[in-house]
Amino acid sequence: MKKMMIAAVAAATAFAATLSSGAAAADQKELRMACESTYAPFVFFDTDARQPVGFEIDLLNYVAKEMGRKLVVTNMGFDAIIPSLLSGINDIGASSFTITEERAKRVLFSKPYYISGLSILVRAEDKDKIKDVKDLENCTICAQIGTSGSMRADEVPGAKVRNFNTINEAYLELGNRGCAAVIGDRPVTAYFLASRPQVAKNFYHLPVALNSESFGFPVSKKNTALMKEVDAALDKARASGEFTKIYVKWFGEEPPAELLK
């Protein structure tokens, strides 16, 4: 497992080295996207293709094309994405941003493109001991810094929360017995397990969803015109069937009806 995680970190480093810094002055022919590259299947670095791939990448490539722009991707820590939008370094963010009231005070969000929820990952040996979030009271919980999973972990009575820069680091720490569970986005955890069958046997993904969340693309509140263009392009993708095509490609099922409205 350690080798796999080291490879993931190396891939992310390579990703950062090969992508634009986004620090140049805004080019209206570019749509500058900020993301954190370990959110498979939403956005992650494909070591074979040596480029970022994922559901969000495909969606924003479509959006950029409809806008007559080229998508330029910059990798950074999750907690640095919104500040990069506010400073004007980047135009739009990705990496499974849950639409929350707190975040909406700082940025605008696109119409939802995914309905998710938080879930709990534990070691397989603990699946009979930890069956619900209440069983994590007074335990150590791992999460990724700045995420809704970290926020939910903070709400567990008596829990000690250990935050990591990437969700993969949180999974690694769980495997190393540094915490009792990881709280994170269900589809991200599900993809992590499905893509690593040998590692997956060491873990148990609780079937209980902690909540329901909608993901949206954040942009600066100063950039209302861009937000309207993004939503218009997403609406066109829904109407044309392109949204459904991309969704099925990455999740193996059609999107729920509420995402097609």
Secondary structure as UniProt FT lines:
FT   HELIX           2..18
FT   TURN            28..29
FT   STRAND          30..35
FT   STRAND          38..39
FT   TURN            40..42
FT   STRAND          43..46
FT   TURN            47..50
FT   STRAND          51..53
FT   HELIX           55..66
FT   TURN            67..68
FT   STRAND          70..75
FT   HELIX           78..86
FT   TURN            87..88
FT   STRAND          92..93
FT   HELIX           101..104
FT   TURN            105..106
FT   STRAND          107..109
FT   STRAND          114..116
FT   STRAND          118..123
FT   HELIX           124..126
FT   TURN            127..129
FT   HELIX           133..136
FT   TURN            137..138
FT   STRAND          140..144
FT   TURN            145..146
FT   HELIX           148..154
FT   TURN            157..158
FT   STRAND          160..164
FT   HELIX           167..175
FT   TURN            176..177
FT   STRAND          181..185
FT   HELIX           186..194
FT   HELIX           197..200
FT   TURN            201..202
FT   STRAND          203..205
FT   STRAND          213..215
FT   STRAND          218..220
FT   TURN            221..222
FT   HELIX           224..240
FT   HELIX           242..251
FT   HELIX           257..260
//
